[in-house]
Amino acid sequence: MPLLDLQGPVVNRPPVTHVPAPAGSSAAARKFGVKPMPELVWNEDVARETAHLYERIKAVVPAVEWPIFAPYVKAINELKRERNAVILAHNYQTPEIYNCVADFVGDSLQLAREASKVKSEIIVQCGVHFMAETSKILNPEKTVLIPDSRAGCSLAASITGEDVRLLRDRYPGVPVVAYVNTSADVKAEVDICCTSSNALQVVESLGSDTVIFLPDQYLAKYVASQTKVKIIAWKGACEVHERFTADELRMYRESDPTLQIIAHPECPPDVLAEADYTGSTAGMIDWVRHNRPKRIVMVTECSMADNVQAELPDVEFVRPCNLCPHMKRITLPKILDSLVYMKEEVVIDPMVADKARRSVERMVNLQN
């Protein structure tokens, strides 16, 4: 079914103790206090205590880099226990975050589901800002931190709640599905959210012959190709996936005809046409685990290939590498700062959060 329409615009360290937050600190810092910054040194004790974690990533992180990461990894893991905090990390986070400090990892849907179940008082979201907002929407009484509040998303920035209201005026009665890569303001105006792993299921669950799908035009086109539902799309795009080209993939395949190519549905249609498999981040990972190809191109943000190779070192990943500049704002030093100083807290207007919660919970609770 073609698109119906396209709209748009350390050793001997003294014990860490609770100290009062200085004047002008965040509400979270005033509530939980701040901690002394741990001493960050590389020594035999740190090496010994973190050796099991380095084993997880030694296939993708050179040994010469581990002495830089290890003191932060040790300090973060100790401090999150003291804080009763959990760390959620997206698949696009770097291996030392994804494999060594995260408590839960996954794509947007997996992290949303985990966020709805956590018991800890504090959630540190290692991803981009809309993901942290989603965790806050699902946990209004908990403290949600993001290590860098500037970690945005080109998709989330492409549409506003006002845009959704204008779409409803233009297409009265047509249900609206929002990709989870949207702000809380947008989620508050739609009927249900989705991720790339359940977008088709969500669209068809509405029982309507026409659906407004926003903001990713390429995911909308992919869903439209899989269903009889007429799709009205929004002209947004992921700046990472949009940069991949079909010519690039054909060049890789010409160099090795046995090469397998798997792609994320946020990529343009001509890119997906070159792929052996198209699926969400979780779907791509499962495909590699099940098929164990000898050589593969994973057409998505390139840190995900690092994380999968850390798990499956026998698979060779050919990396047409496009990094997400927003995901890469999240680093070990910033995670540690979040836990020491209780920054940067995610705050959402309660009225917006209440409305957004309905669309997010409807997605999370959708039966498979």
N, C-alpha and C positions, 0 to 999 in steps of 0.2 A: 504494500500500500504506500503510494508516495505521500510525502508531507502535504497536508491540506493548506498550511499557511506557515509563514516564517516571520515572526515579529521581532522588534528589537530596538534598541539603541546600543691515719699515720702513727709512728712509734712514740711512746711516752707523751702522747698528746693528753692534756688535761681533759677530764670528762666534759662533754658538752652540756651546758646548763641553760635553763630558760632565763632570759633577761628581758626586762621591760622594753617595749618598742619606743624608740625616740619620738619626740614630738613631730607631727606631720606624717607619720607612717600610715600605711593602709589600714583599713578596718581589719583585715586578716592578721596583720602584724600586731595590731593592738589586742586582738583576741587570743592569738597563740604565742605572742612574744617572738623575739628574734633570737638567733643562736650565734655563738662565736663562729667565725669562719674557720673551718678545720685547716690544719696544717697539711699542705699538699706536697708531699715528698715521695720520691721513689726509693725504696730500700728493700732489704731482704724480706721483711715482714709483709710489706705491701705486695711484693712479688708472690710470696707464698699464698697469701689470702685471696689473691685474685687469679691465681693460675688456672683454676677450673673455668673461669669466665673467658680467659683468653683462648682456651681450647675450643670454645664455640666459634670463634671468629678468626682463628689463625690462618684459615684458607684465604681470607680477604683483607686482613690487616697485618702488615709486615711487623715482625717482632721489634724492629727499631722504633715503631710508633707506640707500642704498648706502654712503655714507661711514662709517656705523656698522659695517656688515658687512664691508667690504672689508679693513680691517687684520687682522681675525681670519681671513678666508679666506686671505689671503696667508701669514700666520704658520702656519696649520694645514697648508697644502699644502707649505710648505717643511719643516716639522718632521716630517711623516709620511714624507717622502723620507729625511731624516736617520735616522729611527728604523727604516727598512725596515718601515713599517706600512701597512696598507690599511684603508680605511673602508668599511663596509657600511651602507647606509642604506635603510630601509623606505620604501615609497611614501607613508606618512603623515608623513614628516619635512617640515619647512618648506622652501620653494624654495631658500633660500641654503645649506642643508645638502645637500639632494638633488641640486641641480644644480651646486654650486660646490666642494664638498670631497669628495664621495663618489667612491670608485673603482668600486663596484658598487652598483646599486640594484635594487629589485624587491619582490615579495611574499615571504612567509615561505618558500615553496618555492624560489624563485629564490635567495634569500640563503643558504638551507641548502646548495644545490648549489654556490654560489660559495665558501662557507666550506669545503666539502670539497675544493676545488681550490687554494686560495691557497697561495703559496709564502712569503709574508712571515712574519717571526717574530711580528709583533704584529697583532692584529685589533682595531679599534675598532668596536664595534657600536652604530650609531645606530638604536635601536629600543627595545623593551622587554626586560625582564630574561630572559624565556623565550627570546628570540631569541639573546641573548648566551650563555645556557646551551647552546643548540643548537650554536652555533659552537664552544664549548669541548668539547662532547661529541664533535664531529667532528674536533677538533684538540687532543687531550689534551696534546701537547708544546708547543703554541703559547701565547702570552700573549694572553688575551682581556680587553679593557677595555670597560666601559660607562660613558659619561660621567656617569650618575646611577643608582646602584643602586636608587633608590626608584622607578624607572620600571617599574611593575608592570602587571598585566592582570587585569581582573575575571574573565575566563574561567579563567586560570591559578589565581587565588585561590579558585575555587569547588570545587576537588577536590584530594584528597591521594592519595598512594600507598596509604594505609590504606583509603581509600574504594574504590580499585580492587580491593584484595584482598578486601574484603567483597562486592563485586559478583561476583567470581569464585566465591566461596563460594555465593552465591545462585543463580548461573547456571553451574554447572560445565560445562566443555567449550565454552562459547560464546566465540569469539575477541573480543578487545577492540581497538578502534581508538581512538587518542587524537588529537584535533586537535593540531596542533603548538603551539597556544596553551596549553601545560601545562608544569608544572615538570619538572625532571630526575627527581625522585622519582616522578612519575606515569609518565613515559616509560619508566622502568625496569620498570614493572609490566605494560606492555601488549605486544601482539603486533606492532603496526605503527602508525606515525604517519601523519597525512595533513594536507593543507592544504585550503583551500576550493577550490582549483583541481583537486585530484585526489581529493577525498573519495569521490565515486561510484566512481571507478576502483579505489580502495583497498578499499572495502567489497566490491565484486564480485570482486576478485582473491582473496579468501579462500576462495571455494568453499563457503561455509556458508549455510544457509537463515536463520540468525539471527546477528546481530552486535550487540555492545555498542558504542555510539558515544558518546564523551564529549569535552569537557564541554558543548558548545554545543547547547542544545535546538533552536534554530531551524535551524542547519545540519543537525542530525539530521532534522528534519521535512522539510527541503528534499530531502535525500538519499532519505528514505523515499518521497517523492512521485515519485522518478525510478527506483525499483528494486523488484523483487519480494522482495528480502531483507527480512526482518523486523528492525526496528531497536529496540533497547532503549536509550533515551536517558538523559542526565543533565541535571538541571535547572539548567544554567548559561546565562549570556547575556553578550554584550558590552554594556557600559554605553553605548557610542556608538551602535551599530546598533539597540539596543532602544528608543531614544528616538524614532526616526522613526515616523510614523503614516500610515495610509492616508488619513485625512482631509486631512492636510497635502499629500500628493501630489495628491489630487483637486482641491484648491484651486489648485495650480500649473497643472494641466492645464486647468481651467476658464478660467483667465486667458489661456491660449494653447493651443488644441487641437493645434497642430503640435509642441508641446514633446515631446521624447523623454525617457524616464525609464529609467535603468538602476540596478540595485540589487545590493547584496552579499547573499549567502545567509545571513549572520548576522542579517538583518532578520527581523521577525515575518512570518508567512505572508500577512497581509492587506496588508502593504507590498509583498511580492513580487508579489501578485496585480495590483497597479497598474502594475507595471514592464513596459516593452517588452523588457527583457533582464535576466537574472539571471546573475551570474558573479563569479568571484574578482576581486581587485584587478587582477591581470594580465589577466584576461579582459575586464574593463571597459575597461581602457586600450586593448587591442587592438580592441575593438568601436568605440570612438570614432575610433581611427586609420583603421579600415576604412570606417566609415559617414559620418564627417565631418558630423554633424548641425549644423543652424544654431544651435539652442538645445537645451540638455540639462540635466537634473538628474541628478547623480551621487550616489546615495544611499549614502554612506559617509563616512568621516572627511574633513573638508573640505580639508585640505592636499593631498590627492591631486588634487582638481580644480585647485588652483593649479599643481601640477607638470605636469599634462596640458595646461593652458592655456599654460604657458610653452613647451611644445613645439608646440602647435596654437593660436596666437593668433586664428585665424579662427573658432574655435568659441566660442560664448557659453555660459558655465556659469552656470546659476541655482543658487545655493548655499543649500540648507537646512542651515545649517552646524552640525554637531556635532563639536566638537573632542575628541580623546582627551587627557585631562589627563596621562596617563602619557607618551605620545609627546612631549608638549610640554615635558616636563622636560629633554629633550635640546636643548641650545643650542650655538651656536658657542663661547661662553666656556667651557662645560663640556668640549667636545671638546678645546679647546686645553689646559685643565687636565689632562685625561687624558694627553695626549702629553707635556706638560712634566714632570708629577710621576708618571706611570705609575699613575694611579688611574682608576677603581676596578676592581680585578682580579676576574674571575669565577673562583671556585674551587668545584669539585664533588668530593665524595667519590669516589675512584677506583672503588670497588665499584659505586656508583650509576651513575657515568658509563659503566662497561663494560656494564652491563645496558641502560641507555638507548640506547647507541650502536647496539645491534642493531635496535631499533625505528625509529630515525631513518634508519639506513643502508638498511634495507629499504624505507622510503619513497623515499629519494633514488634508489635503484637500480631502482625499479619502472619497467618498460619502458612507454613510451607505446603 
